[in-house]
């Protein structure tokens, strides 16, 4: 068992760790090097204060034991007080500067993380747990910032103290110091073992916490279902089970870290015994020029070394955990967007031209191909509709048109121009979308409508709200927020906000994905005129479940399992007695029963 563990143990700092540290330094700390040099200078002053304290303590002891001069004793005390006043001032200034440097670095890191996240493809967000993203951007960056601001500065201070005081003790008595550091190999071995276990344990903790946060988010988002189904006890039990699992993991990591302190204490005990025994022998032996004041000072110096050494041991345990955090954060940059502007991408194109899918192939996973050789033409300036059963690929087509995904074979063009040769921003700027999955922010209805066009005038927003039949609700609610994800709104109210956004954006190509699915028949009739006005002169593509709502479309495409099985006008498709006619008759019977 021990051999297996030994074989798994990696180096204290892997090549990846060193690369991550270089990356963090080059990207976020190098520009602040002058401030870091200032911090280092102040830390050196702190270390020199301890050395001078030892020197003056030895002088003070000799005054007491030998000369007995009260004046000299007062002078030594005054010097010692002045030294620690200087150290106190440095202890105040160092964290002040390091916290500022760290907060600036973490701010820049979060800025870059958010910017990078916004550049990633939709596919990344669909396969990545939101809890994992939140953990990286919020929690892990904050923990890393605290570590850099305080722990690293304190560790450098402790290391400087150990080096300066050790150098002084070597100068005073090299024989005694050499005998005192025989335990150093043992301490290094212990720290290597502890650091390796902490690193592995912390990695497990971070993964578990990402799952835990995702579970909490799922519970909060699904609270309506939880309440209706009376599953509060089940959710409580599930979350508490994960809470207990994380508690055990963190406890295991902390218990491993705590092994460092008794190891240092045991080493200290051995050192003190050697110093007292060896130093006492030197004082008693006429062969050595050592007195009692020198030995007391040496013991005091060893205390000054081992106390910072204890803190350094803690730091190196925490360093392994934070290297895991740094690796997790940097790992986000390994995700790169695949949907980008081509080198010769154009920003202008004929937005009123035909939209053509030619031999398009696409799948969300290689095991389940969706489209293979799909051909469709949506005529410019006309209304086209896509119908079909669930999973037939209706919404996927809209995603491909706006390059939320790229086709894996074939080509999509607008006005004869391939969309992968257009700038992504220009392409998407040509679309207005009213989707069934509506994003509503925890703001007022007014602000939710204005989101798609922040520069719109008040008159334009009111006009869009009136057209979408939601102006009265704005007047009633005023500036009141609508709750997280629009929790205080009905499905129909959310959809009218989406329709108002489309009016306000007024793009030349309109995509309606189940645009009226959450509206009752009376409300749908009220805004049908507005929708007709919205679609006038625009290339409109409608994905609809309610077939009666697209009977006036210029062309209807019928999909089944990713294949185009029929197309034509409403009356033509009904007379053809194909899939469309079957779906229409089934819906008609359902309405008749209702």
ZAFI-771832 format. One record per residue (C-alpha): residue in three letters; x, y, z. Coordinates in steps of 0.5 Angstrom, whole numbers, padded with zeros to 4 digits, always signed. Layout:
N
ALAXYZ;...
end
This chain:
594
UNK+0000+0000+0000;UNK+0006+0005+0002;UNK+0009+0003-0005;UNK+0003+0005-0009;UNK+0002+0012-0005;UNK+0009+0013-0006;UNK+0009+0012-0014;UNK+0003+0017-0014;UNK+0007+0022-0011;UNK+0009+0027-0015;UNK+0014+0033-0015;UNK+0013+0039-0010;UNK+0012+0043-0016;UNK+0010+0040-0022;UNK+0012+0043-0029;UNK+0004+0045-0030;UNK+0005+0049-0023;UNK+0011+0053-0025;UNK+0008+0055-0031;UNK+0001+0057-0028;UNK+0005+0061-0023;UNK+0009+0064-0029;UNK+0003+0066-0033;UNK+0000+0069-0026;UNK+0006+0073-0025;UNK+0007+0075-0033;UNK-0001+0077-0034;UNK-0003+0080-0027;UNK+0003+0082-0022;UNK+0009+0084-0027;UNK+0006+0091-0028;UNK+0006+0092-0021;UNK+0013+0090-0020;UNK+0015+0097-0017;UNK+0010+0096-0011;UNK+0012+0089-0010;UNK+0020+0092-0010;UNK+0017+0097-0004;UNK+0014+0091-0001;UNK+0020+0087-0001;UNK+0024+0093+0002;UNK+0020+0093+0008;UNK+0020+0086+0009;UNK+0028+0086+0009;UNK+0027+0092+0014;UNK+0023+0087+0019;UNK+0028+0082+0018;UNK+0034+0086+0020;UNK+0030+0089+0026;UNK+0030+0082+0029;UNK+0037+0081+0028;UNK+0039+0088+0031;UNK+0034+0086+0037;UNK+0038+0080+0038;UNK+0045+0084+0038;UNK+0042+0089+0043;UNK+0039+0083+0047;UNK+0046+0080+0048;UNK+0049+0087+0049;UNK+0043+0088+0054;UNK+0045+0082+0058;UNK+0052+0083+0058;UNK+0050+0090+0061;UNK+0046+0086+0067;UNK+0051+0081+0068;UNK+0058+0085+0067;UNK+0058+0092+0067;UNK+0052+0094+0071;UNK+0051+0100+0068;UNK+0044+0103+0069;UNK+0045+0108+0063;UNK+0047+0103+0058;UNK+0041+0099+0060;UNK+0036+0104+0059;UNK+0040+0106+0052;UNK+0039+0099+0050;UNK+0032+0098+0052;UNK+0030+0105+0048;UNK+0034+0102+0042;UNK+0030+0095+0042;UNK+0023+0100+0043;UNK+0025+0104+0037;UNK+0027+0097+0033;UNK+0020+0094+0034;UNK+0016+0101+0033;UNK+0020+0101+0026;UNK+0017+0093+0025;UNK+0010+0095+0027;UNK+0010+0101+0022;UNK+0012+0096+0017;UNK+0007+0091+0019;UNK+0002+0096+0018;UNK+0004+0098+0011;UNK+0006+0092+0008;UNK-0001+0089+0008;UNK-0004+0096+0006;UNK+0000+0095-0001;UNK+0000+0088-0002;UNK-0008+0088-0001;UNK-0008+0094-0006;UNK-0004+0090-0011;UNK-0008+0083-0010;UNK-0015+0087-0011;UNK-0012+0090-0017;UNK-0010+0083-0020;UNK-0016+0079-0018;UNK-0020+0085-0021;UNK-0016+0084-0028;UNK-0017+0077-0027;UNK-0024+0077-0027;UNK-0025+0082-0032;UNK-0021+0077-0037;UNK-0025+0071-0035;UNK-0032+0075-0036;UNK-0029+0077-0043;UNK-0027+0070-0044;UNK-0033+0067-0042;UNK-0037+0072-0047;UNK-0033+0070-0053;UNK-0034+0062-0052;UNK-0039+0059-0056;UNK-0046+0057-0054;UNK-0044+0049-0054;UNK-0039+0051-0048;UNK-0045+0054-0043;UNK-0049+0048-0045;UNK-0044+0043-0043;UNK-0041+0046-0037;UNK-0045+0047-0030;UNK-0047+0054-0028;UNK-0044+0052-0021;UNK-0037+0051-0024;UNK-0037+0057-0028;UNK-0039+0061-0022;UNK-0034+0058-0017;UNK-0029+0060-0022;UNK-0031+0067-0023;UNK-0033+0069-0016;UNK-0030+0064-0010;UNK-0024+0061-0013;UNK-0021+0068-0015;UNK-0023+0071-0009;UNK-0019+0066-0005;UNK-0013+0066-0009;UNK-0013+0074-0008;UNK-0014+0073-0001;UNK-0008+0068-0001;UNK-0004+0073-0005;UNK-0005+0079-0001;UNK-0004+0076+0006;UNK-0001+0069+0006;UNK+0005+0070+0001;UNK+0007+0077+0004;UNK+0007+0074+0011;UNK+0011+0068+0008;UNK+0016+0072+0005;UNK+0017+0076+0011;UNK+0018+0070+0015;UNK+0023+0067+0010;UNK+0027+0073+0010;UNK+0027+0073+0018;UNK+0029+0066+0018;UNK+0035+0067+0013;UNK+0037+0074+0016;UNK+0037+0071+0023;UNK+0040+0064+0021;UNK+0046+0068+0018;UNK+0047+0072+0024;UNK+0047+0066+0029;UNK+0052+0062+0024;UNK+0056+0068+0024;UNK+0056+0068+0032;UNK+0057+0060+0033;UNK+0057+0056+0027;UNK+0059+0050+0030;UNK+0052+0050+0035;UNK+0048+0052+0029;UNK+0050+0046+0025;UNK+0049+0042+0030;UNK+0042+0045+0031;UNK+0040+0044+0023;UNK+0041+0036+0023;UNK+0033+0036+0023;UNK+0032+0040+0017;UNK+0032+0034+0012;UNK+0026+0031+0016;UNK+0022+0037+0016;UNK+0023+0037+0008;UNK+0021+0030+0007;UNK+0015+0031+0012;UNK+0013+0038+0008;UNK+0014+0034+0001;UNK+0009+0028+0004;UNK+0004+0033+0007;UNK+0004+0038+0000;UNK+0002+0032-0004;UNK-0003+0030+0000;UNK-0006+0037+0001;UNK-0006+0038-0007;UNK-0010+0032-0009;UNK-0015+0033-0003;UNK-0016+0040-0005;UNK-0017+0038-0012;UNK-0023+0033-0010;UNK-0026+0039-0006;UNK-0026+0044-0011;UNK-0030+0039-0016;UNK-0034+0037-0010;UNK-0036+0044-0009;UNK-0037+0046-0016;UNK-0043+0040-0016;UNK-0045+0042-0010;UNK-0046+0050-0012;UNK-0050+0047-0019;UNK-0054+0043-0014;UNK-0056+0049-0010;UNK-0058+0053-0016;UNK-0062+0047-0019;UNK-0066+0047-0013;UNK-0067+0054-0013;UNK-0069+0055-0020;UNK-0074+0049-0019;UNK-0077+0051-0013;UNK-0084+0052-0016;UNK-0084+0044-0017;UNK-0081+0042-0011;UNK-0086+0046-0007;UNK-0092+0043-0011;UNK-0089+0036-0011;UNK-0088+0037-0003;UNK-0081+0035-0004;UNK-0078+0040+0001;UNK-0075+0034+0005;UNK-0072+0030-0001;UNK-0068+0036-0003;UNK-0066+0038+0004;UNK-0063+0031+0005;UNK-0060+0031-0002;UNK-0057+0038-0001;UNK-0055+0036+0007;UNK-0052+0029+0004;UNK-0047+0033-0001;UNK-0046+0038+0005;UNK-0043+0032+0009;UNK-0039+0030+0004;UNK-0036+0036+0003;UNK-0035+0037+0010;UNK-0031+0031+0011;UNK-0027+0032+0005;UNK-0025+0039+0008;UNK-0024+0036+0014;UNK-0019+0031+0011;UNK-0015+0036+0008;UNK-0014+0041+0014;UNK-0012+0035+0018;UNK-0007+0033+0013;UNK-0005+0041+0013;UNK-0005+0040+0021;UNK+0001+0035+0021;UNK+0006+0040+0019;UNK+0005+0044+0026;UNK+0007+0038+0030;UNK+0013+0036+0026;UNK+0016+0043+0026;UNK+0015+0043+0034;UNK+0018+0036+0035;UNK+0024+0039+0031;UNK+0024+0045+0035;UNK+0024+0041+0041;UNK+0030+0037+0038;UNK+0034+0043+0036;UNK+0033+0046+0043;UNK+0036+0040+0047;UNK+0042+0040+0042;UNK+0043+0048+0043;UNK+0042+0048+0051;UNK+0046+0041+0052;UNK+0052+0044+0047;UNK+0051+0051+0049;UNK+0052+0049+0056;UNK+0058+0045+0054;UNK+0061+0051+0051;UNK+0060+0055+0057;UNK+0063+0050+0062;UNK+0069+0048+0057;UNK+0075+0053+0057;UNK+0076+0051+0050;UNK+0070+0056+0047;UNK+0070+0063+0048;UNK+0062+0063+0049;UNK+0058+0066+0055;UNK+0051+0065+0058;UNK+0049+0072+0055;UNK+0051+0069+0048;UNK+0047+0062+0049;UNK+0041+0066+0051;UNK+0041+0070+0045;UNK+0042+0064+0041;UNK+0036+0060+0044;UNK+0032+0067+0043;UNK+0035+0067+0036;UNK+0033+0059+0035;UNK+0026+0061+0037;UNK+0025+0067+0032;UNK+0027+0062+0027;UNK+0022+0056+0029;UNK+0016+0061+0030;UNK+0017+0063+0023;UNK+0018+0056+0020;UNK+0012+0054+0023;UNK+0008+0059+0019;UNK+0012+0057+0013;UNK+0010+0050+0014;UNK+0003+0052+0014;UNK+0004+0057+0008;UNK+0007+0051+0004;UNK+0001+0047+0006;UNK-0004+0053+0003;UNK+0000+0054-0003;UNK-0001+0047-0005;UNK-0009+0048-0005;UNK-0008+0055-0008;UNK-0004+0052-0014;UNK-0010+0048-0015;UNK-0015+0054-0015;UNK-0010+0057-0020;UNK-0010+0051-0025;UNK-0018+0051-0024;UNK-0018+0058-0026;UNK-0013+0058-0032;UNK-0016+0052-0034;UNK-0022+0056-0037;UNK-0017+0059-0042;UNK-0016+0053-0045;UNK-0023+0053-0047;UNK-0023+0057-0054;UNK-0029+0059-0058;UNK-0029+0056-0065;UNK-0034+0061-0068;UNK-0030+0067-0070;UNK-0029+0072-0075;UNK-0026+0069-0082;UNK-0019+0073-0083;UNK-0023+0076-0089;UNK-0030+0077-0086;UNK-0035+0082-0089;UNK-0039+0086-0085;UNK-0044+0088-0090;UNK-0049+0084-0094;UNK-0056+0083-0097;UNK-0060+0082-0091;UNK-0066+0082-0095;UNK-0064+0076-0100;UNK-0066+0069-0099;UNK-0063+0065-0094;UNK-0061+0058-0097;UNK-0059+0052-0093;UNK-0055+0047-0098;UNK-0053+0040-0096;UNK-0052+0042-0089;UNK-0050+0037-0084;UNK-0050+0038-0076;UNK-0050+0034-0070;UNK-0050+0035-0063;UNK-0046+0029-0062;UNK-0043+0024-0067;UNK-0047+0018-0064;UNK-0053+0022-0066;UNK-0053+0026-0073;UNK-0059+0031-0074;UNK-0058+0034-0081;UNK-0055+0030-0086;UNK-0055+0034-0093;UNK-0061+0038-0091;UNK-0063+0043-0097;UNK-0068+0049-0095;UNK-0069+0056-0098;UNK-0072+0062-0094;UNK-0074+0067-0099;UNK-0072+0074-0097;UNK-0078+0079-0095;UNK-0083+0073-0094;UNK-0086+0069-0088;UNK-0083+0062-0088;UNK-0085+0057-0083;UNK-0082+0051-0080;UNK-0086+0045-0077;UNK-0085+0038-0074;UNK-0085+0034-0068;UNK-0081+0035-0062;UNK-0074+0034-0063;UNK-0074+0034-0071;UNK-0069+0040-0071;UNK-0074+0046-0072;UNK-0070+0051-0067;UNK-0063+0048-0069;UNK-0064+0051-0076;UNK-0065+0058-0072;UNK-0059+0057-0068;UNK-0055+0055-0074;UNK-0057+0061-0078;UNK-0055+0066-0073;UNK-0048+0062-0072;UNK-0050+0060-0065;UNK-0047+0053-0068;UNK-0043+0052-0074;UNK-0045+0047-0079;UNK-0041+0041-0080;UNK-0042+0040-0087;UNK-0045+0044-0093;UNK-0046+0051-0093;UNK-0051+0057-0090;UNK-0052+0063-0094;UNK-0056+0070-0094;UNK-0056+0074-0101;UNK-0051+0069-0104;UNK-0046+0070-0098;UNK-0044+0065-0094;UNK-0045+0066-0087;UNK-0038+0064-0084;UNK-0035+0069-0089;UNK-0039+0075-0085;UNK-0037+0078-0078;UNK-0041+0075-0073;UNK-0043+0081-0070;UNK-0046+0084-0076;UNK-0049+0077-0078;UNK-0053+0077-0071;UNK-0054+0084-0071;UNK-0059+0083-0077;UNK-0063+0078-0073;UNK-0069+0079-0068;UNK-0071+0073-0064;UNK-0077+0072-0060;UNK-0076+0065-0057;UNK-0080+0060-0053;UNK-0074+0060-0048;UNK-0074+0068-0046;UNK-0069+0071-0042;UNK-0072+0076-0037;UNK-0067+0080-0032;UNK-0069+0082-0025;UNK-0070+0089-0027;UNK-0076+0093-0029;UNK-0080+0091-0035;UNK-0078+0098-0038;UNK-0071+0096-0037;UNK-0072+0089-0040;UNK-0075+0091-0046;UNK-0069+0096-0047;UNK-0064+0091-0046;UNK-0064+0089-0054;UNK-0062+0097-0055;UNK-0060+0101-0050;UNK-0059+0107-0054;UNK-0067+0107-0056;UNK-0071+0113-0054;UNK-0077+0113-0049;UNK-0081+0114-0055;UNK-0079+0108-0058;UNK-0079+0104-0052;UNK-0086+0106-0051;UNK-0088+0105-0058;UNK-0085+0098-0058;UNK-0089+0096-0051;UNK-0095+0099-0054;UNK-0095+0094-0060;UNK-0093+0088-0056;UNK-0099+0090-0051;UNK-0095+0090-0045;UNK-0095+0098-0044;UNK-0101+0098-0039;UNK-0097+0093-0035;UNK-0091+0098-0035;UNK-0095+0103-0032;UNK-0098+0099-0027;UNK-0091+0096-0024;UNK-0087+0102-0025;UNK-0080+0101-0024;UNK-0081+0095-0020;UNK-0077+0089-0021;UNK-0080+0083-0024;UNK-0076+0078-0019;UNK-0070+0073-0021;UNK-0072+0070-0028;UNK-0078+0074-0028;UNK-0081+0070-0023;UNK-0087+0075-0022;UNK-0089+0075-0029;UNK-0094+0070-0032;UNK-0091+0066-0039;UNK-0095+0071-0043;UNK-0092+0077-0040;UNK-0085+0074-0041;UNK-0087+0073-0048;UNK-0090+0080-0049;UNK-0083+0083-0047;UNK-0080+0078-0052;UNK-0084+0081-0057;UNK-0083+0088-0055;UNK-0076+0087-0056;UNK-0076+0085-0063;UNK-0080+0091-0064;UNK-0075+0095-0061;UNK-0069+0092-0065;UNK-0073+0092-0071;UNK-0068+0088-0075;UNK-0069+0086-0082;UNK-0069+0078-0081;UNK-0074+0076-0075;UNK-0074+0069-0072;UNK-0080+0067-0068;UNK-0079+0061-0064;UNK-0086+0059-0061;UNK-0087+0066-0060;UNK-0094+0066-0058;UNK-0094+0059-0055;UNK-0095+0062-0048;UNK-0101+0067-0050;UNK-0108+0065-0049;UNK-0112+0065-0056;UNK-0115+0072-0054;UNK-0108+0075-0053;UNK-0106+0072-0059;UNK-0111+0075-0063;UNK-0110+0082-0060;UNK-0102+0082-0062;UNK-0103+0078-0068;UNK-0104+0085-0072;UNK-0098+0087-0069;UNK-0094+0081-0071;UNK-0096+0082-0078;UNK-0094+0089-0078;UNK-0087+0087-0075;UNK-0086+0082-0080;UNK-0088+0086-0086;UNK-0082+0087-0091;UNK-0078+0083-0087;UNK-0075+0076-0088;UNK-0079+0072-0083;UNK-0078+0065-0080;UNK-0083+0062-0076;UNK-0082+0056-0071;UNK-0089+0054-0069;UNK-0093+0048-0066;UNK-0100+0051-0066;UNK-0101+0050-0074;UNK-0107+0055-0074;UNK-0102+0061-0073;UNK-0098+0060-0079;UNK-0103+0058-0084;UNK-0102+0065-0088;UNK-0094+0063-0089;UNK-0091+0064-0096;UNK-0088+0057-0095;UNK-0088+0052-0090;UNK-0083+0047-0088;UNK-0084+0040-0085;UNK-0079+0037-0081;UNK-0079+0030-0079;UNK-0072+0027-0075;UNK-0068+0032-0078;UNK-0071+0031-0085;UNK-0075+0035-0090;UNK-0081+0031-0091;UNK-0085+0036-0094;UNK-0086+0044-0096;UNK-0091+0048-0099;UNK-0097+0053-0097;UNK-0102+0051-0092;UNK-0107+0049-0097;UNK-0103+0045-0101;UNK-0100+0041-0095;UNK-0107+0040-0092;UNK-0109+0037-0099;UNK-0103+0033-0100;UNK-0105+0028-0094;UNK-0098+0028-0091;UNK-0095+0029-0084;UNK-0097+0036-0084;UNK-0104+0034-0085;UNK-0104+0029-0080;UNK-0101+0034-0075;UNK-0106+0039-0077;UNK-0112+0034-0076;UNK-0109+0032-0069;UNK-0109+0039-0067;UNK-0116+0041-0069;UNK-0119+0035-0066;UNK-0116+0037-0059;UNK-0119+0044-0060;UNK-0125+0041-0061;UNK-0125+0037-0055;UNK-0123+0043-0051;
end
